[in-house]
Amino acid sequence: MSDLKIFRIDGGMATELPGTDMALEKSLQTMIERNMETLFGVRFLASEYSTGINHGGRMDSVGIDENHSPVIFEYKRSTNENVINQGLFYLNWLLDHRAEFQLLVMKQFGVQAAEAIDWRNPRLVCVAGGFTKYDTHAVQQINHSIELVRYRDFSGQLLALELVTATKGSSTETVPAPTLKNSSSSPAKTVSDYLAQAPATLQDLYAEFVAYCESLGDDVTQKATKLYFAFRRLKNFACVEVHPQTKILLVFLKIDPDTVDLALGFSRDVRNIGHFGTGDLEIRIRNRDELAKALPLIERSYEAS
């Protein structure tokens, strides 16, 4: 990010916009909280969220992301402030105080959103003007979902965000799928179950899809939710459902359907159609030819995320 230069073109003449850290940590925090869903795909819940008298701390910002995972944001201007350790302290506190967070979500977004919280991999997003090589190495050793995001302000007119590194974290917690009340049936299957039961041809097709998404950049992370696989950078760019019986990968991309020549049986506008995951454009992939046809659209969604 230190090498990134942005210029204003006026009358054919280029003038460089000086890039700096924002003057105050609070100004950055306020701006992100006001635009959290646009910038990170996270619904804002609270600012300066207190951990109580005993712990004596305040999380800078908390929210819940597109995949129903809790998210903690910590902001720092200086590269030598220990934002990662501070964030991990709050992350551990959150895991020990789930009922309080669930109540906060319920008050803001309702009972359904509170019941949908996915506790398997809560996220910590550290936003700073810069990180050291020791920061990036340290997060790779920690078994949590942590993202280091570098920001740069250009004269108050442009904001650049760079995902420096991201760790997925492996959950040791098993979260059962919801079941209907008064039902003796077994728990509903998850997308991972459907993938495991899919024909080998569909599993191979999904593996090729994953390989392509990961090849788009080092900033791509994958998360398995109960109902779909989510691929994201700062935000989701693809959500995938696996349908073994019909041998289809149902992919949802964040692309305006009006900008695509829709093809019957392959692509569809789902802005007004309910579906799992995020994205307004639905793509149906049944073979390698359709996967190849979908790749440019996947890249478009990646570039926009």
N, C-alpha and C positions, 0 to 999 in steps of 0.2 A: 504494500500500500504506500510505502514511502516513495516509491518510484512513480506513482500515479500522478499524472498531470492533466488538468482540465483547463480548456481555453474557451473564452467567449469570442465568437466571430461576429464582428460588426463592420459592415462595409468592406468585407474582404480582408480586414486586419484582425489578427489574433492577439488577444490579451489574456495572459495567464491568470487564472483565479488562484490565489494563494491558499494552500490547504493547511489547516491547523487543527489542533484539538480545540474543542469548544471551551470557552472561557471558564465555565462553571460546570461541575459535575451535575448539579441540579437541573441546569437548562437542558442537558442531554437527556436526563431521565424524564423530564416533563414532555419533551418532544416525542420520545419513544412511547411513552404511555398513551399519548394522544393518537399515535399512529401504529400501535402495536400489531394490530391485525394485518394492516397493509405491509408492514416491514417484516414481520416474523410469522404471520399466520397464527397469532396467539390472541385470544380474547382477554382483555385486561380485567383484572379483578380488584386489586388494591395496591396502594402506594404506601411505603413505609409500614409494612405489615409487622406488627409487634409479635415477638416470641414470648412475651410475658415477663413478669418481674424476675422470676428465677433465672431465666436465660439471659435477660437483659440485652436483647438485640432487636434490630428491625431489618426485615428484608426490603431491599430497595423497591422491587416491584414483583408482584405475583400474578400469574395468569393461568389459563388452560388452553392447550394447543388444539390444532385441528383433529388430532387423534385421541383427544380426551386425556392427555397426560398433563399433570401439574408442571408448571414451569416457574423457576425462580430466576429473576434478573438481578445481577449486581453490576454497578457501573463504577469505573475508576478512570481518572485522568492520567495518573502517574503510572509508569511501567513498574515501579518498585513497590507498589502497594500490593499486599497479599490478598488479592480479590478471590483467588481460587480457594484457599483455605477457608476464608470467610463464607464463601458460597457453600462449601461442603458442610460447614457447621449448620447452616440453615437447612440444607437438604436433609441432613440426618434428623434435625428437629421436626421437619415436616412429616417425615415417615413415621415419627413417634406421636404425631398429633393429627392424624388423618381426619378425625371427627370434626375438628375445628375448621379444617380446610373444606371439608364436604359441606359444612354449614354455610361457609362463605359462598361457595358455588351455588348452593340452593337459594340463598338470598338474592344473588345477582341474576342467575339464569334459570332457576326453577328446579324442581325435584328430579325431572328426567335427566338433566345435565349432571346433577350431583350423583345420581345412581350410575351414570356412564363413566365416571372417573376411572382411568386405567392406572393403577398404582405400580405396575410392573417395572416401569422405567421412567420415573420423574426426571425432568431435565433441569440442568443448571446452565444458564447462558451468561457468560462473563463478557461485558462490553467495555473496551478500554481503547485509549489512543495507541497502545502498542503492547506487545508481549515479548518476553525474553525467550531465548531458546530453551531455558530451563522450565519455563511455564508450559511450552508445547510438549516437552518431554514428560513433565510431571503428570499431565492429564492422561497420557497414554498408559500410565501405570495404575490408574484409578478405575475401579470397576463401577463407574457411574456414567450416565449420559451427560457429557459436559461439552459445551461449545464455547470456543474462544472467538469472539467477533471484534475485529478492529474497525474503528470508525475514523472518518476524516471529514471535517467541515470545510466547505469552500465558500467563504465569504457570506455564510448564512443563506446561500442560494441553492446549494447542492449538498447532499449528504451521501458519502460513499461508505458502504458496509462490506467488509471482507471476512468470510468465514476462514479463519486461520487454521483451525483444526477442530475435529469433532470426534468424540468417542461414543460408541453405541452403548456400552455397558451391558452386562449379561444379567438378566433377572434370575434370582434363585427362588422367587415367589411364584407359586402357581395360582392363577386367578381363574376360578371356574366360570364357564359360560353361563349366562342367565337361563333359568328354566321357568316354565309356566307354573303359576301357583296351582296347588292341588293336582299336580301332574306326577305320575309315577314313571314317566319316561326318563331316559338317560339325558344328561346335559347336552345342549345343542352343540353341534360340531363347529369347530373353528376353521378359519381359512387354512391353517397349517394341517389340520386333519384332512381337509379336502385335497390339498396338494399331495399328501402322503398316499391318498387313495386314488389319485388320478392315474390314467394310463401313462406308460413310460414316455409316449410321444408328447403328451401335454407337459409332463415334468421337464423334458428336454427343452421344450419351447419356452417354458418359464425360466429355465437356467440361462438360455440365450438372452432373454429379456433382461434378466438381472445383470449379466455380463455387460450388456450394452449400456445400461444405466450407470453402472460403476465405471465404465470407461469414459463417461462424459466429464468426470473430474474427481479429484481427491476429496471434494467436499460433499459427495453423495453419501447419505446414510439410509439404511433400510430399517423399517420397524414392522413387526408382525402384530397387528391388532387382532381382535377376535374375528372380525369379519372381512378384513382385507390387508394386503401388504402395502405399506406406504413408503414411497421413495421421496426424499427431500434434500434440499440444501438448507437455506434459512427457512423455507416453507415447503410444503408438499408440492411436487410437480407431477407425480403419478401415483394413482391408487389402483391396485389390482385385485380383482376377485377371481377365484379359481372355480370353474364349474366342470367337475369330472364327467357328469352324465352327458352333457352336450359337447364336451371336449373343447371348451372355449376359455380364453383368458379375457376377462372383461376389464378394460383399462379406462380410467377416467383421468383426463388431462386438463390442466388449467390453460385452456385456449378458448378464445371467443369463437363459438361455432359459426358466427357470421363471416369470419375470415377464412373459412375452410369450405372447399367444395365437397359437400357431404355425399357419401356413396352408400346407397341402399345395402343394408346387410353388413356394412363395415364401420361406418361412422354415423353418429347421431347426436343431435342437440338434446341435452338432458337438463337444460336450465329450469324447466318446469316439470321435471320428472324426478320423483324421489329415488335416491340411490345411496349406497354406502360410500364412505370416503368423500373426497373433495374433487372438484373439477366439473366443468360444464360440457366438455366434449367426451362422448363415449366412443371407444374403439373396441371392436370385436376381433380377436386374433385367434385363428384356428390352425394356421400353418405358417411355414417360414416365409412364404410369399407375402402374406398379410402382415407378418412381423416386419419384413423389409419395408413394406409400404408405410408402416406406422412409425418407423425410426425417425424420419424428419420431423414428425409431429411431436414425438417424445422430446427431441432435442429443443424444439421451440418452447415447449413447456418448461424444460430445464433452464433455458436461458432467461426465461421470464420470472423464475422463482427466486 
